[in-house]
């Protein structure tokens, strides 16, 4: 089995793949989230791992948009504890650092720690592990990277400071995307996206179809509906499977109110006991 992820070897997304499948899969690094979706759609790989939400920095909006643009199915999820390290060239002291590079999400998760470094500028780049690769290639002792300890080990560089994130309760939720749906089992979660007419109480009526049936909503995200200013797509995750008659009735009811409705997938719910 081959799983695509965004970034270089050593990225957190790759770690999520390896943890989820206990190392029993081959990983394919991709330069962008768009490329991850393209490799899955085109059959180059079996599945893709995409981050959709971080407990400190919020949602990864690009992947919500890509879920809508591609005819793929969400088949699973994974939570990864993210522990950032400040990584430098050998022999570099903390006071030597003048610039820190990493993925924008990682930089956002270390905002306070970075602010505490005097005279240091930050620069977003395409990937956490990629930033470690970049500082090794640059050979500039004034530049450091924010990435995982595994990335430091892969590229043979020392960790200048561990636990660099602002808050230890730092988790990223990944969704698994594939071409075919799976049996979600008894402990399931479902992801959907829908749009509504812009009229009073439209969103209230839409959400009420779940409340009336005691269906637990676990996540809600809105994204712009391109070409219609101030109108939105609503992405919802909820507990339950589309095989459940209660869920089927809720979705049928929602379809009466919505101008667009798509089920992105029903899949096994990740066990939060691992956190």
C-alpha positions in Angstrom: 0.0 0.0 0.0 1.3 3.5 -0.9 0.2 6.7 0.9 0.9 10.2 -0.3 1.6 13.1 2.0 2.6 16.7 1.6 6.2 17.5 2.4 9.6 15.9 2.6 10.5 12.7 4.4 10.4 13.5 8.1 7.2 15.7 7.8 4.5 15.3 10.5 2.1 14.1 7.8 4.5 11.2 7.1 4.7 10.4 10.8 0.9 10.3 10.9 0.9 7.7 8.1 3.6 5.6 9.8 1.8 5.7 13.2 -1.6 5.0 11.7 -0.5 1.9 9.8 2.3 1.0 12.2 4.9 1.3 9.5 3.2 -1.2 7.2 3.0 1.1 4.2 5.2 3.0 1.7 5.1 6.8 1.7 5.2 9.1 -1.2 6.3 12.8 -0.5 4.5 15.5 -2.5 5.4 19.1 -3.0 1.8 20.4 -2.3 -1.6 19.4 -1.1 -2.9 19.7 -4.7 -0.4 17.0 -5.7 -1.5 14.7 -2.9 -5.1 14.8 -4.2 -3.9 14.4 -7.8 -1.8 11.3 -7.0 -4.8 9.6 -5.3 -7.2 10.7 -8.0 -4.9 9.4 -10.7 -4.3 6.0 -9.1 -0.6 6.6 -8.5 -1.1 5.8 -4.8 -3.8 4.0 -2.7 -4.6 6.8 -0.4 -3.5 10.3 0.9 -3.1 11.8 4.3 -4.2 15.4 4.6 -4.1 17.6 7.7 -7.4 19.4 8.2 -7.2 20.9 11.7 -4.7 21.8 14.4 -5.7 22.3 18.0 -3.6 25.5 18.3 -3.5 27.1 14.8 -7.0 26.0 13.5 -8.2 24.7 10.2 -6.1 24.0 7.1 -8.5 25.7 4.6 -6.8 24.6 1.4 -7.7 21.0 2.1 -11.3 21.7 2.7 -11.4 23.4 -0.7 -9.6 20.4 -2.3 -12.1 17.9 -0.7 -14.8 19.7 -2.6 -12.9 19.9 -5.9 -12.0 16.2 -6.1 -14.3 13.1 -6.4 -12.6 11.3 -3.5 -13.9 9.7 -0.3 -12.8 10.3 3.3 -12.0 6.8 4.7 -10.4 7.5 8.0 -8.9 10.0 10.4 -5.8 10.2 12.7 -4.8 12.5 15.5 -1.0 13.2 15.9 0.6 14.8 18.9 2.9 17.5 17.4 6.1 18.4 19.2 8.2 21.0 17.5 12.0 21.3 17.7 14.2 24.3 16.8 16.9 22.8 14.6 20.2 24.3 13.5 23.5 23.5 11.9 26.1 21.8 14.2 27.9 24.0 16.7 25.4 26.9 16.5 24.2 28.6 19.7 20.8 30.0 20.2 22.1 33.6 20.1 23.5 33.0 16.7 20.1 32.6 15.1 18.8 35.5 13.0 16.1 33.8 10.9 13.8 30.8 11.5 12.0 29.0 8.6 9.2 26.5 8.6 5.7 25.7 7.3 3.3 28.6 8.2 1.2 26.3 10.5 4.3 25.3 12.5 5.4 28.9 12.8 1.9 29.8 14.1 2.1 27.0 16.7 5.4 28.4 18.0 4.5 32.1 17.8 5.2 33.0 21.4 8.5 30.9 21.5 9.7 32.7 18.3 8.7 36.1 19.7 11.0 35.4 22.7 14.0 35.1 20.5 15.5 38.7 20.2 16.2 40.0 16.7 14.9 36.9 14.9 12.8 37.1 11.7 10.5 34.3 10.5 10.0 33.1 7.0 7.3 30.6 5.9 8.4 27.8 3.5 6.6 24.8 2.0 7.2 22.2 4.7 8.6 21.5 8.2 10.9 18.7 7.2 11.7 20.7 4.0 12.9 23.6 6.1 15.5 21.3 7.8 16.6 20.1 4.3 16.9 23.8 3.3 19.1 24.9 6.2 21.4 21.9 5.6 21.8 22.9 1.9 22.2 26.6 2.7 24.9 26.0 5.3 24.1 29.4 7.0 24.6 29.2 10.7 22.3 32.1 11.3 19.2 30.2 9.9 17.3 27.6 12.0 14.2 25.5 11.2 11.1 24.4 13.1 10.3 20.7 12.6 10.1 17.3 14.2 12.9 15.5 16.0 12.6 12.8 13.3 13.3 15.4 10.6 16.5 16.4 12.5 17.6 12.8 12.6 16.9 12.2 8.9 19.0 15.2 7.9 21.7 14.7 10.6 21.3 18.0 12.3 21.1 18.8 16.1 18.1 19.9 18.0 18.8 23.4 19.5 15.6 23.4 21.6 13.0 20.7 22.1 9.3 21.3 22.9 9.3 24.6 21.1 5.6 24.8 20.5 3.6 27.3 22.6 1.3 24.8 24.2 1.9 21.0 24.8 -1.8 20.3 23.9 -0.8 20.5 20.2 -2.5 18.0 18.0 -3.2 17.8 14.3 -6.1 15.9 12.9 -5.6 14.2 9.6 -8.1 12.7 7.2 -7.4 9.8 4.9 -8.6 10.2 1.3 -9.1 7.3 -1.2 -11.0 6.5 -4.3 -13.3 3.9 -2.7 -15.4 4.0 0.4 -14.9 1.7 3.4 -17.1 0.0 6.0 -17.0 2.6 8.9 -18.0 0.0 11.6 -20.0 0.8 14.6 -18.0 3.8 16.0 -18.3 5.9 12.9 -17.9 9.5 11.9 -19.4 11.2 8.7 -18.2 14.3 6.9 -20.5 16.3 4.6 -20.5 19.6 2.8 -23.6 21.6 1.8 -24.8 25.0 0.7 -27.9 27.0 1.5 -30.0 29.8 0.1 -29.1 33.1 1.8 -32.3 33.6 3.8 -33.2 34.2 7.4 -32.8 31.1 9.7 -31.5 28.9 6.9 -28.5 27.7 8.9 -30.6 27.2 12.0 -33.0 25.0 10.0 -30.1 23.0 8.5 -28.5 22.4 11.9 -31.8 21.5 13.5 -32.1 18.3 11.4 -29.2 16.9 13.5 -30.3 18.3 16.9 -33.8 16.9 16.5 -32.3 13.4 16.1 -29.7 13.7 18.8 -26.8 13.5 16.3 -23.6 14.9 17.8 -21.9 17.5 15.5 -18.1 17.3 16.2 -16.9 20.0 13.7 -18.3 22.8 11.5 -16.3 24.9 9.0 -17.5 27.4 6.4 -15.7 28.3 3.2 -16.6 30.9 0.5 -18.9 29.8 -2.3 -16.8 31.0 -5.3 -18.8 33.3 -7.6 -21.4 34.1 -5.0 -20.1 36.8 -2.6 -21.0 36.3 1.1 -22.5 32.8 0.5 -20.8 29.8 1.9 -20.2 26.0 1.8 -20.6 24.4 5.2 -18.5 21.4 6.1 -19.8 19.3 9.0 -18.4 16.3 10.8 -20.8 14.3 13.0 -20.9 11.0 14.9 -22.6 8.2 13.0 -22.7 6.4 9.7 -24.7 6.9 6.6 -25.8 3.2 7.1 -27.7 4.4 10.2 -31.4 5.1 9.4 -31.4 8.0 11.8 -28.5 9.6 9.9 -30.3 8.8 6.6 -33.4 10.7 7.7 -31.3 13.6 8.9 -29.6 13.9 5.5 -32.8 13.6 3.6 -34.3 16.4 5.7 -31.2 18.5 5.2 -31.5 18.0 1.4 -34.9 19.7 1.6 -33.2 22.9 2.9 -29.9 22.8 0.9 -29.1 23.9 -2.6 -26.1 21.5 -2.6 -25.3 18.4 -0.5 -22.5 15.9 -0.7 -21.4 13.2 1.6 -17.6 13.2 1.7 -17.4 9.9 3.5 -18.3 7.7 6.5 -15.3 6.2 8.3 -14.0 4.7 11.5 -13.8 7.4 14.3 -10.4 7.8 15.7 -10.1 6.7 19.3 -9.4 9.8 21.5 -8.1 7.5 24.2 -4.7 7.6 22.5 -4.3 11.3 23.3 
